[in-house]
Amino acid sequence: MLQITNIVNQHLSGVTWWRQILLFCTVFWLITIVCSVPEGQGFESITLDQVLEDFGVFLMFLGIWCGLYAHFQRDISIGALLLLFGAALIQEELNLFNYAYQLVNLVFGREIGSDERQRGDVILLAAVAVTLLLRVANPKFRSLFRIHVTLFLWFYTCFLLWVHYLFPYELQQELLSQRLEYQNEFISTYPGRFDYLCQTGPLICFSWVGDVAPEELAQDEGIQDQIMRHADIDMNASSFIGVVPIDEGTVFRGVDAQQKYLVTYYKNHTLNRVVIDDLFPVRAAAVVTRPLLIFSTAFGMVWFFGGLLVVMMHQSRPRKVINQKFTDIPDSGAWAPQ
């Protein structure tokens, strides 16, 4: 690894430090765009959201590997950055640490669910960030590169936690709540309006009289539960967010917008209605995803690549000063052998 790093550094030794960072940033974005192409499709199928999402994932993994590297090296070079980026891509592609976490749990007989799908990466990130922070407290360990990586890991992680709480949870939940309130009002309306909106809108509607529900609803446990709860109620409307169950074994997949749907059940004596909306959760997710990705990408560009720019500038200064000092020595023959 050191040999490859030295070879790359030798080839780029004539390139100024700011051009090296610009070159690395360009390579980072190009590889991100290539990796964002859906499997089996062409470049025309790339979406901006996917590119920005992959950028954030690659940047986080690169930050982790830079943190590991900082434990052993005080400074960073463009060659080392390229190798660390390669390691980050391999980690993301093979999902090594998450599968290691799964294997450890299987050895101890503990079953893990989809909510733990990224636990291995999270544990590694926490270990690197905490150990770096402890070591940076020692003045002998400090260097500008080590301080930069430590601050980036902590600030970027805290920033991601904040925006993921603000956008997917707070904002998206508010959008879904408003939509469920609308469905509560719409499902209890008079028959003419109900039939018209069901025929013209992107909704799946069911209406029946009596206790026997349509066969299409028999598979949905959430709807069946609502029907049973309303058995002794003359009139009521209730809404909830349903989730499509996933196959066993997909440990590293969580609940996304494609698995969610909005359900409203209404009962008026013998009249029963069910309205299902599986498109609005996708639209709501799209509304909150773009701002989240833009904010996190801008933050990463400024904090990581902007910080690297400062680090490389700082690392280049001592060499320039030394070279200048030797250049300024007059050729007076004082060093010639007598």
N, C-alpha and C positions, 0 to 999 in steps of 0.2 A: 504493500500500500504506500509506504514511504517512497519507494522507487518511482511509482507512477506519479505521486505528488511532485517529486523533484523534477521529473521530466516535463510535466505540464508547466511548472513554475519557470523552468529554464526557457521554454518556448514563449512564455508570456512576460519574460523579464523586461523586455523593451516596451511593454504596454504600460501606460500610466495607470495609477491606482484607481482613478475614477472611471477610466475606460474598462478596467477589469470588472468592476462592479456592474457597469452598464452591460457588459458582455454576459456576465453571469445572470443578471436579471432577464436579459433577452432569451437566453437558453432556458431559464426556468419557465418563462411564459410559453415558449414554443413547445416544450415538452408537455406542459399542462394542457395546451390546446390539442395536441396529438392524442394524449391520454383521455381526453373528453369525448372523443368520437365513440358513439355507441357501437357495441360489438356487431360486426357484420354489416355496418352501414358506412356511408361516406361522410366527407367533411361537411356536406350540406345539411346534415342532420344535427350538427353541433348547436347547442343552445348557450346563451350567455350565462344562464343560471348554473348550468353544469360546469362551465369553465371556471366560474368564480368559486363554486363549491370545491372543485378539485384543487384550485389554488390554495384555499384555506387548509385543506387536508394535507397537501404536500408541504405547506409552510410549517404546519404544526409538527409533522414528522421530521422535517429538516431542523427545526428548533431543538427537538429532542436529541437528534444525533449531534448537533453542534454542542449541546450541553454535555453529552458523553465525551466528546472530543476535548472540550474545555477542561475536563478533569486531568488531562495528561499534557495539554499544550497551552502555553500562555498566549500565543498569537495564532492567526488564521491566514491562510493563503488561498488564492483562487483555485489552485489544484486540489487542496483539501476540501474546499467548498463543493467542487464538482463531485468528488468521491462521496462526500456525505450526502449530497443530493441523490446520488445513485443508490446509496444504502436506504434512504428514506423511501424511494420508489419501490425498492424490493420489499421493504417492510409493509408498505401499503398494499402491494399486490398479493403477497403471500399471507398477510394477516398473522404473522408469526407469533407475536406476543399475546394476541387474543386466543389463538389456538393453544398456546402454552398454558394460559390461564384456564381454559376449558379442560385441558389434560390433567392439570393439578387437581381440579375439582372432581374429575372422574375417578382419579386414583383414590381420593378420600370418600368416594361414594356420594358426593353432593351433586344434585341436579341444578343446573343453572338455566335461567329463562332468557327471553329475548331482551329484557331490560338490562342484562349484563353483557350485551354483545360487544361492547368496547372496553370492558373492564381491564383487559390486559394492557392496552395502550394507556389508559388513564393511570394505572398503577405505575407504569414506567415513567410517564410524565411527572407524576408526583414525586417519585424517587429521585429523578434527575434534578427537578427544581429545588427540592428540599436540601439535598446534599450539596448542590452548588451554593445555595444561600448560606449554609453553614460554613462552607470552606471560604467563601468570599469574605466572611467576617474576619478572617485572618489576613492581616496586611501583606504578609509574605506571599500569599496565594494570588493576590489581586493583580489583574491586568485589565486594560480597557476592554479587550475582547471578552474576558470572563465576566466582567461586570455587565457588559451589553447583553450577553446571552442570558444571564440570570434575570435581569430586569425584563427582558423580552418574554421569557417563559412565564413569569409571574403576571406581568401586565396583560399579555395576550390571553392567557387563560382566564383571568378575572374579567376581561372585556368580553370574551366569548360567552362566559356564564351569564353576564348581564344582558347581552343582546338576545341570547336564546331564551332567557326568561321574559324579556320585554316583548319580543315579537311573536314567537310561536305560542307562548302561553297566555300572556296578557292580551295582546292585540287580537290574535286568532280566536281566543276563547270569547272575546267580546263580539266578534263578528258572528261566530256560531250561535251565541246566545241570542243575538238580535234576530237571526234567521229562525231559530226555534220559536221565538215569540210570535213571529209572523205566521209560522205554520200552525201554531196553536189557535190563532185568530182565523186563519184561512180554512182549517179543517172543520170548524164548527159553523161555517157560513151556510146560506141557503143552497138547496140542491143545484139550481141553475148555475150559480157562480162557481160552486165546487166542481161541477162537471166541466165547465168551460176552462178553468185554470188547469185542471188535470189533463185536458186534451191539448192545450196550447203550450203549457210550461214543461220544463225538463223534470217532471215528477212522475213517480210511480204510485198510483192511487188504487186503493181497494175499498169497496163499500159493500156491506151485506147486512141482512136483517136476521136476527136470531143468534144462537150460540155457536153455530158451526162456522169457523173461519175458513177462508179459501185455502186450498192445498199449498199454494205458493208461500204462505206464511207459516206453515207447520214446521219448517226447518229453522226458523229464527227464534232462538230461546228468549231473546229480549222482548220480542213482540208477544210471544205466548205468556211471558211473565206479566206483561202489562194487562193482557186480556183477563188473566186470572185475578189480578188485583182489583179489577173493576167489576167483578162478578156481582157484588152486592151494592153497586153504586148506580144510581139512575142516570146521572149526567156528569161527565168529567172529560177533560182533555189533558194529556201529559206527553212530554217530549223527552227524548234522550239521544245521546250520540252512540250509535252502534258501531261495532268493530268486527270486521270479517276475520274469522279465525284463520291462522296460518298453519301450514303443515309442520309436523314435528321435525326437529332437526335443523330448522332455520334459526339457529341460536343467535346469529349476529344480525338479524333483521328486526327492526322495531316496528311500531305502529306508525305508518305514514299516511298521507292524505288519501292514497288510493284504497286504503283499508277502512276508512271511516265513512259513515253515512248518517244522515239525520232522519230520525223516526218520530212521528207524532201519531198517537192513538186517541181516538175520540169515541165516546159512547153516549148515546142519547136514548135511554130506555132500551129498545130492541135494535136501534140503528147503530151500526159499528162502522168506523172509518179508520183507515191507516194510510198515511202519506209518507213516502220514502224519497229522500233527496240524496243522491250519491254524487252529484256534481258540485254542489256548493262547497263542501270541504276542500275539494281540489282547487276551486277558485280562491277560497280564503287563504289556503296555503301559498298559492302563487302571489297573492297580494302582499303577504308578510315576508316571503322568501327573498324577493329581489332587494328590498331595502337592507335586510339583514346581511346579505352577501356583499352588497356594495360597501356597507359600513365596515365589515370585518376585513374586506380586501384593502380598503384605504388604510385602515389601521395597521395591517400587516406590512404594506408597502412602506409606510412612514417609519414604523418602529424597527422592522427587520432590515430592509434594504437601506433605509436612511441611516440606521445605526451602523450597518456594515460600512457605509461610505465614510463615516467618521472614524471607525476603527482602522480601515485601510489607510486613510489619510494620516492618522496618528502613527501607524506602523512605518509609513514611508518617510517620516520626518527625520528620525535618527540617521538613517542611511544617507539621506541627502546632506545632512550637516557634516557627517564624516567625510563624504566624497568632496564636499566643498572645501573642507579644511585641507585635505591633501592636495587639492587642485591649486589652492592659494599659496602653497609652499614655493618660494622662489628657487629657481634652478641655479644655485650659486656654486655648486660643486662641493658643498660642505659635507655631503654624504659620500663623496668619492673616496676610495681607499687611498691612504697616504703612502 
